[in-house]
Amino acid sequence: MTKGKVKGNRNLDEVKKITCDLIDENQILKEQVKSLQNMIFGRKSEKTPKDDGQMSLFDMPEPELPILEKEEEDVTIGEHTRKKRGRKPLPADLPRIDVIHELSEDERQCNCGCLKERIGQEESEQLDYIPAKVRVLRNIRYKYACKNCEGVEDDGPTVSIARMPEQIIPKSIATPGLLAHILTAKFADALPFYRQEKQFTRIGIELGRSTMCTWAMKVADACDILIDMMQKDILASPMIGADETPLLVLKGPRKSKSYMWIFRGGPPDMPIIQFQYHPTRSGDVAASFLNGYKGIVQTDGYKGYDFLDKITDIIHVACWTHARRGFKNVTKAAGNKKSSSGNAGTALKYISLLYKIEKEARVQELTPDQLYARRQKEAVPILEEFKKWLDARVEKVPPKSLLGKAIHYTLNQWHRLIQYTTDGIIRPDNNLVENAIRPFVVGRKNWLFSDTVKGARASALIYSLIETAKSNGLEPYWYLKYLFEHLPEAMTEDDFKALLPYNVDKKQLA
């Protein structure tokens, strides 16, 4: 009887365990379905929506913690100035053309029989657009010869002719202005060459996409020396951010997708951004780029960057945006617009407290040393409590659930996530790198792929120049035009350095 009773209890325990496992699995599957639906149909923004009072379905609410309750009590609304509503004035530097609207003599006739006299005027402005015009530059070089010399020939030794300026693409019909327009349209405005071909056709110009592609690769070859200099300057900076994104190359060395890597460095006021094409996502790419580097490297949680933890001269920093994204996905998958409730909402509150410190520091324009002191005083205690909160829940949450994945990711990256508090020059996230790579991702949606490896490498170089120029406040078209005009004449290392995007002053551009 005893054995049978024990066996029956054991079977009952097994049934209960199986039931619990099935319930957990069902909840995880529901989360996955909701997450996929949200990815396809939901909001892409990670901003927290306003509270509508809706409770969470999958993430049970929990009591507030002391540090969070204290934060909610201390609410201060600062002063602000209300912006005047209405249409913004048109730029003052645009040319103005006066269009006079005058009354006829009959319309100026008063009922009393006299002519009305002008007493003032009313002005209003409209924005006009003149379609782009294409023109041909005729290079005329006069020849000179000495009439007193015998045997004067058209191309003889006594004939002199003005030197033709060096061109970035020798013997090409493309001027620096045309090249700058074509490359800016594709790499800054995401307009593929085949669409530009149609635009040129509409204005009567036959300019094939293959020609534009060839020009892009020749320009990249001419600018290659600048990229080498940019890489050296990145490696000389105290902090580097890294990221990568997939790229399809039809005639690449591998049938699977390739990758476009990005590295960002330089001083805060002179950022440098470099794209690199590689057929693989292997960590060897980052290891090769960072070979011999000493400083701070910030990345996401991809395992290819794990080697950085083993290098004593490198401080490996993780990204809080990626950690936050995991908890945000929980609230999205639950269909919960009230992200302040439940475990995921509590985690988001902790992270928002960390970012509140950063926002206040930016408003107050704190120096790196002041920011370091502020983080040690305010951020570190929040991180310590957040870590205890995570440790208390890691064993209670199914690891395959969205919440379980978010907690495990944050804890696995914890030793890297807290590194930003050790130096005031470190940002809590890698958003600047992700923002720099976004134009490439947008362009990829339009042109879809690169045909050859050479084309992919040319794209990487041109993206590097354009994104670095944009980050330094330069308009891409005018920078590229300036570069293409002066690069052929550059001879010394100083000449080339002066053409780097972060060394060009806005006043130098037309």
PLY file of the C-alpha trace (Angstrom):
ply
format ascii 1.0
element vertex 510
property float x
property float y
property float z
element edge 509
property int vertex1
property int vertex2
end_header
0.00 0.00 0.00
2.77 2.41 0.88
4.64 1.74 -2.35
1.49 2.21 -4.40
0.69 5.45 -2.63
4.19 6.78 -3.25
3.93 5.76 -6.89
0.57 7.49 -7.19
1.92 10.69 -5.64
4.89 10.51 -7.99
2.58 10.24 -11.00
0.54 13.16 -9.68
3.69 15.25 -9.27
4.74 14.40 -12.81
1.33 15.40 -14.14
1.52 18.70 -12.28
5.02 19.33 -13.64
3.94 18.52 -17.20
0.92 20.80 -16.80
3.07 23.66 -15.55
5.51 23.12 -18.41
2.67 23.17 -20.94
1.26 26.36 -19.43
4.69 28.01 -19.61
5.18 26.79 -23.17
1.74 28.06 -24.18
2.50 31.47 -22.70
5.86 31.59 -24.50
4.21 30.68 -27.81
1.59 33.39 -27.29
4.36 35.89 -26.62
6.17 34.83 -29.79
3.04 35.17 -31.92
2.26 38.58 -30.43
5.88 39.66 -30.88
5.86 38.64 -34.56
2.56 40.44 -35.11
3.99 43.53 -33.49
7.11 43.36 -35.67
4.95 43.30 -38.81
2.03 45.53 -37.87
3.05 47.35 -34.68
4.86 50.57 -33.91
8.58 50.48 -34.62
9.33 53.23 -32.12
10.65 52.19 -28.72
9.31 55.29 -27.00
7.06 54.56 -24.07
3.41 55.34 -24.95
1.13 57.19 -22.58
-0.53 55.28 -19.76
-4.11 54.26 -20.59
-4.70 52.18 -17.46
-4.68 48.83 -19.28
-3.24 45.98 -17.21
-0.66 43.58 -18.62
-1.72 40.08 -19.71
1.62 38.24 -19.49
3.61 40.42 -17.10
2.05 40.51 -13.63
2.26 43.80 -11.73
4.46 44.01 -8.69
4.79 46.46 -5.79
6.96 49.50 -6.34
10.49 49.53 -4.98
11.81 52.29 -2.67
14.08 53.98 -5.18
11.29 54.05 -7.77
8.70 55.34 -5.29
11.05 58.09 -4.22
11.61 59.09 -7.79
7.88 59.43 -8.45
7.48 61.71 -5.42
10.14 64.16 -6.56
8.55 65.57 -9.70
9.68 69.02 -10.80
8.41 70.76 -13.88
10.96 73.25 -15.15
10.28 76.53 -16.88
9.75 76.51 -20.58
8.94 78.93 -23.37
6.02 78.23 -25.63
6.92 78.24 -29.32
4.91 80.51 -31.53
2.62 78.58 -33.80
2.45 79.17 -37.50
4.52 78.80 -40.62
8.27 79.11 -40.27
9.85 81.99 -42.22
11.60 81.07 -45.45
15.45 81.08 -45.32
16.83 84.60 -45.57
19.69 83.55 -47.87
17.36 82.47 -50.69
17.20 84.91 -53.62
14.07 87.05 -53.73
12.22 88.09 -56.88
9.63 90.82 -56.48
6.34 90.20 -58.29
4.35 93.45 -58.37
0.57 93.20 -58.31
-0.81 96.61 -59.36
-4.34 97.91 -59.67
-5.51 99.13 -63.05
-6.49 102.78 -63.43
-10.16 101.82 -63.41
-9.72 99.87 -60.16
-8.03 102.90 -58.55
-10.98 105.15 -59.38
-12.79 106.27 -56.22
-16.55 106.73 -56.02
-15.96 110.47 -55.59
-14.27 110.64 -58.99
-10.66 111.02 -57.74
-7.80 108.54 -58.23
-6.70 106.70 -55.11
-3.09 107.25 -54.03
-0.70 104.56 -52.73
-0.54 104.54 -48.92
1.45 101.39 -48.30
1.87 97.76 -49.31
1.34 94.23 -48.10
3.94 91.51 -48.62
3.71 87.74 -48.60
6.22 85.11 -49.67
5.84 81.88 -51.64
8.46 79.22 -52.19
9.17 78.55 -55.88
11.13 75.69 -57.43
13.20 75.68 -60.62
13.84 72.18 -62.00
17.45 71.06 -62.18
19.29 72.09 -65.30
22.12 70.25 -67.00
24.74 72.24 -68.87
27.86 71.45 -70.89
31.19 72.99 -69.93
33.29 73.62 -73.03
36.97 73.63 -72.17
38.64 75.94 -74.68
42.42 76.11 -74.58
44.06 78.66 -76.85
47.29 77.74 -78.52
50.22 80.12 -78.91
53.22 79.84 -81.23
56.15 82.01 -82.26
55.72 83.23 -85.83
59.42 84.01 -86.17
60.38 80.36 -85.77
60.53 78.23 -88.88
58.52 75.05 -89.21
55.78 75.96 -86.82
53.38 73.05 -86.44
50.15 72.68 -84.55
51.80 70.50 -81.91
55.41 71.39 -82.38
57.92 72.42 -79.69
57.28 76.10 -80.29
53.55 75.77 -79.54
52.24 76.53 -76.04
48.77 75.67 -74.71
47.07 76.17 -71.35
47.18 73.15 -69.05
43.93 71.28 -68.53
43.10 70.97 -64.80
43.55 67.48 -63.38
40.33 65.47 -63.15
39.36 62.94 -60.52
38.35 60.65 -63.40
40.75 61.39 -66.28
39.19 61.91 -69.73
35.68 61.63 -68.32
32.73 63.82 -69.28
31.69 63.98 -65.62
32.50 67.17 -63.73
32.97 67.27 -59.93
29.47 68.75 -59.66
27.84 65.91 -61.61
29.73 63.23 -59.67
28.81 64.87 -56.37
25.14 65.00 -57.39
25.00 61.33 -58.47
26.78 60.01 -55.39
24.83 62.21 -52.98
21.56 61.08 -54.56
22.39 57.42 -54.04
24.37 57.32 -50.81
22.73 60.20 -48.92
19.21 60.18 -50.40
18.92 56.42 -51.10
18.13 56.92 -54.82
19.43 53.92 -56.81
21.30 54.45 -60.07
18.47 53.00 -62.17
16.07 55.65 -60.84
18.61 58.38 -61.51
18.94 57.00 -65.03
15.21 57.62 -65.54
15.51 61.12 -64.15
18.27 61.98 -66.61
16.23 60.47 -69.44
13.33 62.81 -68.64
15.57 65.84 -69.23
17.02 64.40 -72.43
20.32 63.00 -71.15
21.38 59.42 -71.83
23.36 58.37 -68.77
23.24 54.65 -68.00
23.35 53.10 -64.57
26.43 51.07 -65.54
28.28 54.31 -66.33
27.32 55.80 -62.97
28.40 52.61 -61.22
31.78 52.73 -62.99
32.24 56.36 -62.00
31.47 55.53 -58.36
34.14 52.82 -58.27
36.75 55.08 -59.94
35.99 57.84 -57.43
36.41 55.32 -54.61
39.81 54.30 -55.98
40.91 57.95 -56.05
39.74 58.56 -52.47
41.25 55.39 -50.99
44.15 57.31 -49.42
41.66 59.38 -47.39
40.09 56.27 -45.88
43.47 55.04 -44.67
44.00 58.38 -42.92
40.53 58.22 -41.38
41.22 54.76 -39.98
44.46 55.96 -38.36
42.62 58.87 -36.76
39.88 56.56 -35.46
42.47 54.29 -33.85
44.05 57.35 -32.22
40.79 58.32 -30.51
40.03 57.40 -26.86
36.76 55.63 -27.70
35.48 53.59 -30.65
31.97 52.30 -31.35
31.40 49.28 -33.60
28.43 47.62 -35.27
27.57 45.57 -38.36
24.60 44.92 -40.64
23.87 42.35 -43.38
24.53 43.04 -47.05
23.78 40.90 -50.10
26.54 40.78 -52.73
25.43 38.83 -55.80
28.93 38.00 -57.03
30.54 37.75 -53.64
32.86 35.01 -52.40
30.10 33.41 -50.34
26.57 32.46 -51.26
25.34 33.58 -47.85
24.95 37.23 -46.90
27.94 39.48 -46.39
28.25 42.31 -43.89
28.89 46.01 -43.76
30.86 46.93 -40.66
31.01 50.40 -39.15
33.49 51.95 -36.76
33.03 55.37 -35.16
35.69 57.35 -33.35
37.32 60.75 -33.10
36.76 63.64 -30.67
33.14 64.56 -29.78
33.30 67.66 -31.98
35.07 65.89 -34.87
33.47 62.44 -35.29
34.90 60.00 -37.82
32.80 57.22 -39.33
34.22 54.39 -41.40
32.30 51.68 -43.23
34.02 48.45 -44.26
32.71 45.64 -46.42
33.56 42.08 -45.34
32.14 38.74 -46.53
31.83 37.52 -42.95
30.51 38.52 -39.53
33.42 36.88 -37.78
34.94 38.69 -34.84
38.24 38.56 -36.73
37.07 41.63 -38.66
36.84 43.75 -35.53
40.02 42.16 -34.17
41.90 43.14 -37.33
40.59 46.70 -37.30
41.33 47.17 -33.57
44.72 45.45 -33.67
47.03 47.31 -31.29
44.31 49.71 -30.12
44.28 50.92 -26.53
41.13 52.54 -25.21
37.37 52.10 -24.94
35.29 50.02 -27.36
31.50 50.03 -27.21
29.44 47.33 -28.93
26.23 45.35 -28.67
26.06 41.85 -27.19
27.13 39.96 -30.33
29.53 37.13 -29.41
31.97 38.22 -32.10
33.06 41.03 -29.78
33.76 38.75 -26.79
37.50 38.78 -27.55
37.61 42.40 -26.37
37.16 41.27 -22.76
40.46 39.39 -22.95
42.52 42.41 -24.05
43.91 44.24 -21.02
44.37 47.56 -22.85
40.72 47.70 -23.93
37.66 48.56 -21.84
34.69 46.78 -23.38
31.40 48.66 -22.88
27.92 47.34 -23.69
24.84 49.22 -24.86
21.91 50.01 -22.58
19.61 50.53 -25.55
19.94 46.85 -26.45
19.23 45.84 -22.85
16.22 48.14 -22.72
14.92 46.76 -26.04
14.45 43.31 -24.54
12.14 44.58 -21.79
10.34 46.83 -24.25
9.59 43.80 -26.40
7.86 42.20 -23.42
5.39 45.07 -23.11
4.82 45.09 -26.87
4.24 41.34 -27.02
1.77 41.57 -24.15
-0.19 44.16 -26.06
0.33 46.38 -23.07
0.46 50.09 -23.64
1.04 50.68 -19.97
4.73 49.83 -19.76
4.95 50.94 -16.13
3.25 47.81 -14.79
4.72 44.37 -14.24
8.29 43.14 -14.15
9.22 44.53 -17.55
7.75 47.90 -16.60
9.82 47.97 -13.43
12.98 47.21 -15.39
12.15 50.01 -17.82
11.71 52.37 -14.87
15.19 51.56 -13.60
16.68 52.20 -17.03
14.70 55.43 -17.44
16.20 56.68 -14.16
19.67 56.11 -15.59
18.79 58.04 -18.73
17.24 60.85 -16.73
20.66 61.46 -15.20
22.19 61.61 -18.67
19.53 64.02 -19.93
20.03 66.38 -17.00
23.80 66.24 -17.55
23.38 67.27 -21.20
21.10 70.16 -20.25
23.59 71.33 -17.63
26.49 70.78 -20.09
28.57 68.90 -17.54
32.22 68.17 -18.28
33.35 64.51 -18.41
34.75 64.80 -14.87
31.51 66.30 -13.57
29.48 63.64 -15.35
31.66 60.91 -13.82
31.04 62.32 -10.34
27.27 62.56 -11.00
27.12 58.94 -12.19
29.05 57.69 -9.17
26.69 59.50 -6.83
23.35 58.82 -8.53
23.65 56.11 -11.20
25.70 53.57 -9.27
23.11 53.15 -6.45
20.37 52.65 -9.07
22.49 50.04 -10.84
23.16 48.20 -7.58
19.46 47.98 -6.75
18.59 47.03 -10.33
21.13 44.19 -10.19
19.55 42.84 -6.98
16.14 43.04 -8.61
17.35 41.07 -11.64
19.06 38.42 -9.50
15.87 37.91 -7.52
13.85 37.11 -10.66
16.23 35.28 -12.94
15.34 31.86 -11.48
11.60 32.54 -11.31
11.02 33.47 -14.94
11.02 30.88 -17.77
14.33 31.46 -19.59
12.74 31.04 -23.04
10.10 33.71 -22.41
10.68 37.25 -23.65
11.07 38.47 -20.08
13.47 35.63 -19.31
15.56 36.45 -22.38
15.64 40.14 -21.45
16.76 39.39 -17.89
19.40 36.87 -18.97
20.76 39.24 -21.64
21.05 42.08 -19.14
22.77 39.92 -16.54
25.14 38.38 -19.10
26.12 41.87 -20.26
26.14 43.40 -16.78
29.92 43.62 -16.40
29.98 45.61 -19.66
26.81 47.64 -19.04
28.15 49.22 -15.83
31.42 50.28 -17.47
29.95 53.56 -18.69
29.98 54.85 -15.10
33.79 54.58 -14.96
34.50 57.44 -17.39
32.62 60.60 -18.27
33.44 60.36 -21.98
31.52 57.07 -22.35
27.89 57.15 -23.42
25.46 54.64 -21.87
24.54 53.35 -25.34
25.90 52.84 -28.84
23.19 54.94 -30.46
25.59 57.22 -32.33
26.91 54.22 -34.24
23.42 52.90 -34.94
22.36 56.36 -36.17
25.36 56.44 -38.49
24.55 53.02 -39.96
20.86 53.83 -40.45
21.29 55.68 -43.80
22.93 52.56 -45.21
20.04 50.41 -43.98
17.51 52.80 -45.54
19.41 52.78 -48.83
19.61 48.99 -48.81
15.80 48.82 -48.84
15.87 50.63 -52.19
18.87 49.21 -54.04
18.59 45.79 -52.28
22.10 44.47 -53.07
25.57 45.13 -54.45
26.52 43.36 -57.64
30.24 42.86 -57.01
32.70 42.95 -54.14
34.42 45.97 -55.71
31.09 47.79 -55.82
30.39 46.95 -52.17
33.80 48.28 -51.14
33.26 51.44 -53.17
29.91 51.91 -51.43
31.59 51.54 -48.04
34.15 54.21 -48.89
31.59 56.71 -50.20
29.30 56.12 -47.20
32.31 56.80 -44.96
32.96 60.18 -46.57
29.32 61.24 -46.67
28.38 60.16 -43.13
31.52 61.71 -41.67
30.77 64.94 -43.54
27.18 64.96 -42.23
28.35 64.29 -38.67
30.65 67.32 -38.93
27.90 69.61 -40.16
28.81 69.61 -43.86
26.24 69.32 -46.64
27.23 66.14 -48.55
26.90 67.53 -52.08
29.03 70.60 -51.47
31.66 68.60 -49.60
31.98 65.99 -52.35
32.15 68.69 -55.02
34.90 70.46 -53.09
36.73 67.18 -52.57
36.54 66.13 -56.23
37.79 69.55 -57.34
40.84 69.60 -55.06
41.80 65.94 -54.65
43.47 65.61 -58.10
45.78 68.50 -57.22
46.78 67.11 -53.79
50.40 66.02 -53.61
51.60 65.96 -50.00
50.22 64.27 -46.91
49.12 67.65 -45.56
47.21 68.30 -48.79
45.25 65.08 -48.35
44.63 65.64 -44.63
43.16 69.06 -45.39
40.49 67.35 -47.53
39.23 65.02 -44.79
35.61 65.84 -43.87
36.43 66.77 -40.28
39.21 69.13 -41.42
37.14 71.08 -43.94
35.48 74.30 -42.76
31.97 75.14 -43.93
33.26 78.47 -45.19
35.47 76.67 -47.71
32.45 75.17 -49.45
30.60 77.08 -52.15
0 1
1 2
2 3
3 4
4 5
5 6
6 7
7 8
8 9
9 10
10 11
11 12
12 13
13 14
14 15
15 16
16 17
17 18
18 19
19 20
20 21
21 22
22 23
23 24
24 25
25 26
26 27
27 28
28 29
29 30
30 31
31 32
32 33
33 34
34 35
35 36
36 37
37 38
38 39
39 40
40 41
41 42
42 43
43 44
44 45
45 46
46 47
47 48
48 49
49 50
50 51
51 52
52 53
53 54
54 55
55 56
56 57
57 58
58 59
59 60
60 61
61 62
62 63
63 64
64 65
65 66
66 67
67 68
68 69
69 70
70 71
71 72
72 73
73 74
74 75
75 76
76 77
77 78
78 79
79 80
80 81
81 82
82 83
83 84
84 85
85 86
86 87
87 88
88 89
89 90
90 91
91 92
92 93
93 94
94 95
95 96
96 97
97 98
98 99
99 100
100 101
101 102
102 103
103 104
104 105
105 106
106 107
107 108
108 109
109 110
110 111
111 112
112 113
113 114
114 115
115 116
116 117
117 118
118 119
119 120
120 121
121 122
122 123
123 124
124 125
125 126
126 127
127 128
128 129
129 130
130 131
131 132
132 133
133 134
134 135
135 136
136 137
137 138
138 139
139 140
140 141
141 142
142 143
143 144
144 145
145 146
146 147
147 148
148 149
149 150
150 151
151 152
152 153
153 154
154 155
155 156
156 157
157 158
158 159
159 160
160 161
161 162
162 163
163 164
164 165
165 166
166 167
167 168
168 169
169 170
170 171
171 172
172 173
173 174
174 175
175 176
176 177
177 178
178 179
179 180
180 181
181 182
182 183
183 184
184 185
185 186
186 187
187 188
188 189
189 190
190 191
191 192
192 193
193 194
194 195
195 196
196 197
197 198
198 199
199 200
200 201
201 202
202 203
203 204
204 205
205 206
206 207
207 208
208 209
209 210
210 211
211 212
212 213
213 214
214 215
215 216
216 217
217 218
218 219
219 220
220 221
221 222
222 223
223 224
224 225
225 226
226 227
227 228
228 229
229 230
230 231
231 232
232 233
233 234
234 235
235 236
236 237
237 238
238 239
239 240
240 241
241 242
242 243
243 244
244 245
245 246
246 247
247 248
248 249
249 250
250 251
251 252
252 253
253 254
254 255
255 256
256 257
257 258
258 259
259 260
260 261
261 262
262 263
263 264
264 265
265 266
266 267
267 268
268 269
269 270
270 271
271 272
272 273
273 274
274 275
275 276
276 277
277 278
278 279
279 280
280 281
281 282
282 283
283 284
284 285
285 286
286 287
287 288
288 289
289 290
290 291
291 292
292 293
293 294
294 295
295 296
296 297
297 298
298 299
299 300
300 301
301 302
302 303
303 304
304 305
305 306
306 307
307 308
308 309
309 310
310 311
311 312
312 313
313 314
314 315
315 316
316 317
317 318
318 319
319 320
320 321
321 322
322 323
323 324
324 325
325 326
326 327
327 328
328 329
329 330
330 331
331 332
332 333
333 334
334 335
335 336
336 337
337 338
338 339
339 340
340 341
341 342
342 343
343 344
344 345
345 346
346 347
347 348
348 349
349 350
350 351
351 352
352 353
353 354
354 355
355 356
356 357
357 358
358 359
359 360
360 361
361 362
362 363
363 364
364 365
365 366
366 367
367 368
368 369
369 370
370 371
371 372
372 373
373 374
374 375
375 376
376 377
377 378
378 379
379 380
380 381
381 382
382 383
383 384
384 385
385 386
386 387
387 388
388 389
389 390
390 391
391 392
392 393
393 394
394 395
395 396
396 397
397 398
398 399
399 400
400 401
401 402
402 403
403 404
404 405
405 406
406 407
407 408
408 409
409 410
410 411
411 412
412 413
413 414
414 415
415 416
416 417
417 418
418 419
419 420
420 421
421 422
422 423
423 424
424 425
425 426
426 427
427 428
428 429
429 430
430 431
431 432
432 433
433 434
434 435
435 436
436 437
437 438
438 439
439 440
440 441
441 442
442 443
443 444
444 445
445 446
446 447
447 448
448 449
449 450
450 451
451 452
452 453
453 454
454 455
455 456
456 457
457 458
458 459
459 460
460 461
461 462
462 463
463 464
464 465
465 466
466 467
467 468
468 469
469 470
470 471
471 472
472 473
473 474
474 475
475 476
476 477
477 478
478 479
479 480
480 481
481 482
482 483
483 484
484 485
485 486
486 487
487 488
488 489
489 490
490 491
491 492
492 493
493 494
494 495
495 496
496 497
497 498
498 499
499 500
500 501
501 502
502 503
503 504
504 505
505 506
506 507
507 508
508 509
